[in-house]
Each structure stands twice: as C-alpha cells, then as structure tokens.
Amino acid sequence: MKISLYIPTFNSENTIKRCLQSVLNQKLKPDEILIIDNNSTDNTIKLVSDIKTKSKIPIIIIFQKKKGLGNARNLGVKNSKYNYIASVDSDCVANKNWLKELTKEFNNPNVAGVCGNLIETKLNSPADKWRKQHMTQTWGNKKILNPRFLYGANNIFLKKAINDVGGYNEKFISNSEDVDISNKFKKKGFNLIYNPSAICKHLRQDSLHSILNNYYRWTFFSYPLPNTFFNLLKRVFIFNPYKILRLILKDLKNFKIQFIFVDILIGFYCTFQDMKYFFKN
C-alpha cells in the first residue's frame, strides 16, 4: 500500500513543526508528503524546508494560486502519486498509530474514505472551552459506518473515489468541503467509516474574536448565502435566531451557563457579517 499525505497550511508557524514531525513518526509511514501552502507570510515554509532537508520521506511544497480549502484539497489530490491519499490539518498532531488505524478500514467493502478522532487539547481559555462544546470534530468513541460526514481535519480517501465524484467543490473556501464531498460519496454508493482509534490532537487556541470569526466561517455554507435580499432576511430573521436558540439550549442542557454570553454574541456577529457580505457583493 503506497500512501500520499498532504497538509494544507496558512501561517501555521506555531503548529506546523509538531504536525509534520507527527506524520514523519508514524508507524505506518506515508511514501510522500505534500505541503499545500496558501502563500503563508510567516515562517511556515522555512520550518517545513528545515525539516525537508533531513527527511527520508520526500516532502514537496506546493503553493496555491487560488485561495480556499476546497482548492487546497484538490491540489493535494491532483499532485499525489498514490491511490491512498491521507490528509491532516496543520494544527493537528497525529498519534503514532493514526495512519495504521485509518488504512485498516479499507478491508471493508466499497470504502471510499475513513476519518479519525480529533481530540481538543488546548482548553485554557473560555473560547477554547466553547469551541469544544460547539465546534467538535469527532463522532465519539464508537466506530461508525456511514456517519453524517467525515471531518476534514484528519482522514484518508481513495484517489479514484475522489475523482469519481468530481473532487472537492472549490466554492467552499474555509469549511463544509468535507460535508459536501461526503454527500457525493454516499450518492455514488460508497461507504465511509469513522474510526475513533485513529487519534489526532488539536492544537488550536482561540480568543473571543477568533471564535466569533471562525464559527461564522464554520457555519457560513450551512444556510442560503446572503447574496440576495430575500436570503439575507432569511438568515437574519430565521436562521441566525434559530442558531442562537440551539446554542443556548445545548448549553442549558449541559449546565454551561457561562457560555450563553458567547452564544448571544454569535447571533449578533453572524447577522453583522451577513449584512456586510450582502452589501459587499
């Protein structure tokens, strides 16, 4: 089994070294590593280049001409040599058995892809704790055949299967590309598997400002885009209030009263950003 692995990056100097080292230290090692960089302006590429000179595994740096996560994933697929294509986000650290656990699921019939379990490790700030509550990227501790979708943060797919469904939709700039391609796999009759034994650790740290911005981007494609006045009204008066209500009810149910202030801010922030998007476009 030959495996390509790609890592999308943008200004990842705080995490890329640990991420890349975790990939190089896998018990089942990839046969090549591709760094898909969205024109980082920090030391990301310098850190990668330093590791590249010492690595026995080929590390190839590819610069994106077009922005967006969907485009980055398509570049990873297009430039991969092998039929098994793994990926891990640049703010994740993979356990040593991560890739081995993912690949063993291809013994099951008609499997197009497998994703692993992302565990939050940075929980010092209220924003980080809120992210764990509301922006989780795990389906829990049990293996699942055909979960709702496979999270994009850590996974492996068959290149042939990705090409069969037409690749990733590049309209998805920062999120939801994983939901979209999972739906395309299911429509084609492929199976998807969630394996909680394939563990990655999330290194992300958030502030109040970053959690507001990231949650908006995270849910942006979940509703009609605010590109018409009618859609803007739907988002402002239906979807955003519904979003706040769901957040608040979940926090009340889990006795997370301290998160309700952030829940309410999310609603106002999403409405502001929707209006900004509408008038800009």
N, C-alpha and C positions, 0 to 999 in steps of 0.2 A: 504494500500500500504506500503510494507516494503522496505526500501532502504538501500543498502550498498553504501559507498562512499570511494574512495581511493585517496591518494595523492602521486604521485611519487616524491622522494626527492633525492638530492645530494648536500651536502654542502650548505644548504638553511638557515643557521642560521639568515641571515638578514631579511628573509621574512616569515619563517615557522610559527612563533608565530601569526602573523597577519592573515595569511592564515587559520590556524587551528581555531582560535577564530571566524573568519567569518563563518566557517562551523558550529561551535557549536551554533552560534547565529541565525541560520536560523529559519524563522517562521515555515517552514515545516522541521523538523529535520530528519537527517538520523538516522537509527537504529544501525549502526555501522560505524566506521571509520578505514580504514586500511592505515597505512603509509608504502609505499613500498620504502625502502631506499637502494640506490646503494652504500653502505659502505661509508657513509659520514665520513670525517676526522675532521670536525669542531664540533660545539656544537648543530647541528641539533637534534640529538637523545636525548640529555639532555633536550633541550627545550620542545620537544614532551613529554618526560617522566614526566616533571614537570606538564604539563597540564593534562596528562593522570591520574595522582593521584587525581585530583579534578573534573574530568569529570563524568557526569552521563551517558553519552553515551560511550559504550565500544570503546576504542582506541587500536588497535592491530598493533604492529610494526613487519614488515616482512623484512628480509634482503635478498637482491638479491645475488645469487651466480654467475649469468651471467649478464654481463653489457648490457645496452641498454634500450631504451624507449619501444620498442615492447615487450621485455621480462617483463618489469615492469608492463605494462598494462595486459599482460596475467596472471601475478601473482595476480594482483588485481581482475581480473575476477575469476580465479580459487579459490581464498580464500574467495570470497564474499558469504555470506549466502543467499542473497535475489536476486530475479529476476530483480529488478531495480538497476542498477549499475551506480552511478554518479562518476565523477572524476573532479578534479580541480588541476591545476599545482601549485607548491609550491610557485611561485612568483605572485600569484593572490589572490585578496580579493573579496569574493562574497557578493553582496548586500543581504539584509535580505530576499528578495522575490525570489532570484535566483532559488533555488531548486523548490519552488512552481510554478514558471513560466515554468520551464522545464517540470515538470511532467504533467501539464495540457494538454500538446500537445498529450499525449497518448490517448486522447479521439478520435483522428483522426484514421481512419482505417489503419491497416498494417504498423504502425510506428515502426521502429527499434531503432531510436535514435533521439535526439534533442541536439543542441548546442546553446549556448548563445552568447552574445555580449561582446567582450573584449575591454575595453577602456584603452588607454595608459594614464598614469598619470605622469610619470617621463619624462619631456621634457625640462630639463635644458641644456643638452649638445647638440652639433651638431649631435653626434652619435645617441642620443635618438630621435631627430627630424627626422633623416634619417631613423631610424627603423620604425617610424610611417608612413613615406611616402612609404617605400618599403617592410616592413615585417608585414603588418597589419594582424590581426587575427579577422576580423569582416567582415560581409557581408552587413553592413549598418544598416539603421533604419527601414527597412520593413521586415515583416515576409516572409520567402521563403520556399516553398515546393520543396524539392529536389534541394538544391544548389549544386554547383560543388562538394563540400565535406563538412563534418563537422569538424571544427577545434578541435584539441585535448585538448586545454587548459582548456575548461570547457564544459562538456557535460553530458548526461545520455543515457544509452543504456539498452535494454533488454538483460539479460544474455543468454536467449535461442537463441536470434537472433545472438549474438556474436558466440555462439557455433555452430550454423547452418552454419556459413560461415568459420569456422575453426580458429577463433581467429585472433590475430594480427600476422603479419609476423615479426619474430624476426631478420630478416636481417636489419630492419630499426632501427639503433642504436640511432639516435638523432632527427629524423624528418621523415616526409612522411608516417608514420604508419597510420595517420588519413586519408590521401588521399587513401591509399591502401584499408583500411577496408571499407571506404565509397563506393568505387567502387565495392567491393564484395557484399555489401548490395544491391546496385542497380541491380547488375546482378541477384540476387536472387529474385528481385521483391519487396523488402522492400521500404518503404518511409522514407525519412529523412527530418527533419524540422529545420530551423534556426529561433529562436525566439529572436528578439533584446531586448525584455523586461526582459530577463534573463541576468542581467548585472554582469560582473566581472571587476575589475580594475587591471591593470597590474602594478606591482611594479618594473619591471626590469629597471636597469640602465646600460648603455653601454659606453665604451670608443671606440676610433677608432680601437684599436687592437681587442677588443671583437666583434665589429660589423663586422669586416672583417672575423673573425673566425666563428661567428655564421651564417652569411649569406652564407658562403661556406657550412657549415653543413646543412643549411636550404634547399639549392638547390642541394645538392650532388646527391640525388637519382632521380633528375628530368631528367637526361640525361644518356646515356650509361656510365657505370662505366669505369674509366680509367684503366681497368685491362688487356687490350691488347694494342699493339702499335697503331692499327687502331683506337680504341676508344679514345685513348689519342689524336691522331691527330684530330679527330672529335671535341673533347672538346676544344682543344687549338685553332684550326683554324676556327671552325664554331660556336659552342655553346657559348663559352666564349665571342667572339666578338659580337654575337647576344645579349647576356645577357647585355653587356655594352651599346649597342645601345638602347635597350629597356629602360634601366635605365635613360640614358641621355635624350631620347625623352620625357619620362614621366616628368622629372624634368624641361625641357624646356617648356613643355606644361603648367606646374603648376607654372612657374616662380620661380623655386627653383634652381637658378643658383649656389648658394653656395654649393649644393650637388654634382656637377659634378666632383669635385676633388675626392670625395669618390667613385663615380661611376667608374672612371677610375682605381683607386686603386683596386677596387673589381675585375676587369678583370685580372690585373697582379697577384693579390693574388690567385685567383682561378686557374690560369694557373700554378703558382708555386706549389700549393697544389696538383693539378692533377699530375704533374710530380713527386712530392715526393711520392704520393700514388703508382704510376706506378712502380717506381724503388724499392720501399719497398716491393711490393707484387709480 
